[in-house]
Amino acid sequence: MEHVPVFLEEVTSLLPIHPNGIYVDLTIGRGGHAKAILAKLTKGRLIGVDQDATAIEALKPLLASEPRLTLIHQSFDHITSILNELGIDHIHGVLMDLGVSSPQFDTPERGFSYRFDGPLDMRMDQRQKETAASILATYDVRQLSHIFQAYADETFAYPLAKAIVAHRQHAPIQTTFELVELIKQTKPKKALMKKGHPAKQVFQALRMEVNQELQRLEATLKALEPFVIQNGRIAVISFHSTEDRVVKTIFRSWTVVEGDRHGPALRPEEIPQPTFCEVKPYPIKPSFSEKERNPRSESATLRVVERIAYAA
């Protein structure tokens, strides 16, 4: 299945592209958003970052014909060192598309999908050691139950964790279908009859834990903040409530200054001011036509903030 970028029109309109600006696509994937940004640049520059080597490899033909593009094979939480090494001290815009790309889901060997049988891998960056299989082999019931609940709101987090630990006493869980079968055996019949695949939440939670997605997301957003120039924008596309909460919390810390009614009286110039503002006062959801065209956009949420001032 061809990868279709989510919110393509919204990103190019809400992340206004200045022809000579410097932009960062921190999850360049198969380049859908990147190509739209490059089309609006003249002397500007786009830094494309991805921790998936196959994504970088797939974009090398574009790189060969596109001098305005720089590709970096690295996790996006290294953004400070990436920009420092490139001699960049300011950026006009940032895009983070946190979804797993279609080629990743559709390649059985990557182990991201419960639809195909393959090794329980789930690593975005194949250079790292931790895999989904190693987590299932080493985490105890408490740890497994926590990630299933915290990262995916799995109702049966505890019994699933117990079943996994019991199963590995006589045989390791090494493939996606082995895990799917164990989940189906553990969940009650009533839960199996509900809409949606019964393994969806567990696979989501494992992927997030393998790749430390929430921790890296929070660290990256905080690291980006000082690089964004006046009127520069940060756009983040998330695909489930857990990561959207991280984005919402950090954006709120930049856009809302909590008052202290018990504190000393301050002169107007001493009152803390927000450093960013929300471009839209509500999270953006995909249109009906986009969901029809691209079913994987169903759960997507887009938030965009703009720099209005620098912290003192």
Residue pairs with C-beta under 8 A, 6 or more apart in sequence:
1 102
1 106
2 102
3 29
3 30
3 32
3 101
3 102
3 103
4 32
4 102
4 293
4 294
4 296
4 297
5 11
5 29
5 32
5 33
5 36
5 97
6 97
6 99
6 237
6 286
6 290
6 294
6 296
6 297
6 300
7 237
7 284
7 286
7 290
7 297
7 300
7 302
8 32
8 33
8 36
10 284
10 302
11 33
11 36
11 95
11 235
11 237
11 302
12 33
12 36
12 37
12 40
14 233
14 235
14 279
14 280
14 284
14 302
14 304
15 23
15 37
15 93
15 95
15 233
15 235
15 304
16 93
16 233
17 23
17 37
17 40
17 41
17 44
17 93
18 44
18 92
19 40
19 41
19 42
19 43
19 44
20 41
20 42
20 43
20 44
21 41
21 44
21 45
21 91
21 92
21 93
22 44
22 45
22 47
22 88
22 90
22 91
22 92
23 37
23 41
23 44
23 45
23 46
23 47
23 91
23 92
23 93
23 94
23 95
24 46
24 47
24 49
24 79
24 83
24 91
24 93
24 94
24 95
24 224
25 33
25 34
25 37
25 46
25 47
25 48
25 49
25 95
25 97
26 49
26 76
26 79
26 94
26 95
26 96
26 220
27 49
27 50
27 76
27 95
27 96
27 97
27 98
27 99
28 34
28 48
28 49
28 50
28 55
28 56
28 59
28 71
29 50
29 52
29 55
29 97
29 101
30 55
30 58
30 59
30 101
30 102
30 103
31 48
31 58
31 59
31 62
33 95
33 97
34 46
34 48
34 59
34 62
34 69
35 62
37 46
37 95
38 46
38 66
38 68
38 69
41 68
43 68
44 68
44 92
45 68
45 69
45 70
46 68
46 69
46 70
47 70
47 72
47 82
47 83
47 86
47 88
48 59
48 69
48 70
48 71
48 72
49 72
49 74
49 76
49 79
49 82
50 56
50 71
50 72
50 73
51 73
51 74
51 75
51 76
51 124
51 125
51 211
52 101
52 104
52 124
52 125
52 126
53 73
53 125
53 126
53 127
54 103
55 101
55 103
56 71
56 73
58 103
59 71
60 71
62 69
63 69
63 71
70 86
72 82
74 82
75 124
75 125
75 216
76 96
76 216
76 220
77 215
77 216
77 219
77 220
77 223
79 220
79 223
79 224
79 227
80 223
83 89
83 91
83 227
88 227
89 227
90 227
90 228
90 229
90 232
91 224
91 227
91 228
91 229
91 232
92 228
92 229
92 232
92 233
93 228
93 232
93 233
93 234
93 235
94 224
94 228
94 232
94 233
94 234
94 235
95 235
95 236
95 237
96 217
96 220
96 234
96 235
96 236
96 237
97 237
98 213
98 217
98 236
98 237
98 238
98 239
98 243
99 237
99 239
99 296
99 300
100 112
100 207
102 296
104 110
104 112
104 124
105 112
105 113
105 115
106 113
106 116
107 118
108 116
108 117
108 118
108 176
109 118
109 119
109 121
110 118
110 121
110 122
110 123
111 118
111 119
111 120
111 121
111 122
111 131
111 132
111 176
112 121
112 122
112 203
112 207
113 176
113 203
114 176
114 179
114 180
114 197
114 199
114 200
114 203
115 197
116 176
117 175
117 176
117 177
118 175
118 176
119 131
119 133
119 174
119 175
119 176
120 131
120 132
120 133
120 136
120 173
120 174
120 175
120 176
120 178
120 179
120 206
121 131
121 132
121 133
122 131
122 132
122 203
122 206
122 207
122 210
122 211
123 130
123 131
123 210
123 211
124 211
125 211
130 210
131 210
132 206
132 207
132 210
133 172
133 173
133 174
135 144
135 206
135 209
135 210
136 144
136 164
136 168
136 172
136 173
136 179
136 206
137 168
137 172
137 173
139 147
140 165
141 158
141 161
141 162
141 165
142 161
143 161
144 157
144 160
144 161
144 164
144 165
145 157
145 158
145 160
145 161
146 157
147 205
147 206
147 208
147 209
148 154
148 157
148 160
148 161
148 201
148 202
148 205
149 157
150 205
150 242
151 204
151 205
151 208
151 209
151 214
151 242
152 200
152 201
152 202
152 204
152 205
152 208
152 240
152 242
153 201
153 241
153 242
154 160
154 201
154 202
154 205
155 191
156 186
156 187
156 188
156 191
159 186
160 183
160 186
160 187
160 202
163 182
163 185
163 186
164 173
164 182
167 173
167 182
173 179
173 182
176 203
179 199
179 202
179 203
180 198
180 199
183 198
183 199
183 202
184 192
184 198
184 199
187 198
191 198
192 198
204 240
207 213
208 214
208 242
208 243
213 243
214 242
214 243
214 246
217 243
217 246
217 247
218 246
218 250
221 234
221 236
221 246
221 247
221 250
222 250
224 234
225 254
225 275
228 234
228 307
229 307
230 307
230 308
230 309
230 310
231 306
231 307
231 308
232 306
232 307
233 279
233 304
233 305
233 306
233 307
234 276
234 304
234 305
235 302
235 303
235 304
236 247
236 302
236 303
236 304
237 300
237 301
237 302
238 244
238 247
238 300
238 301
238 303
239 299
239 300
239 301
240 299
244 283
244 301
244 303
247 303
248 283
248 303
251 276
251 278
251 303
251 305
254 274
254 275
254 276
254 305
255 274
255 276
255 277
255 278
255 305
256 274
257 271
257 272
257 273
257 274
273 309
274 308
274 309
275 307
275 308
275 309
275 310
275 311
276 305
276 306
276 307
276 308
277 305
277 306
277 308
278 303
278 304
278 305
278 306
279 304
279 305
279 306
280 303
280 304
283 301
283 302
283 303
284 301
284 302
284 303
284 304
285 300
285 301
285 302
286 294
286 297
286 298
286 300
290 297
291 297
291 298
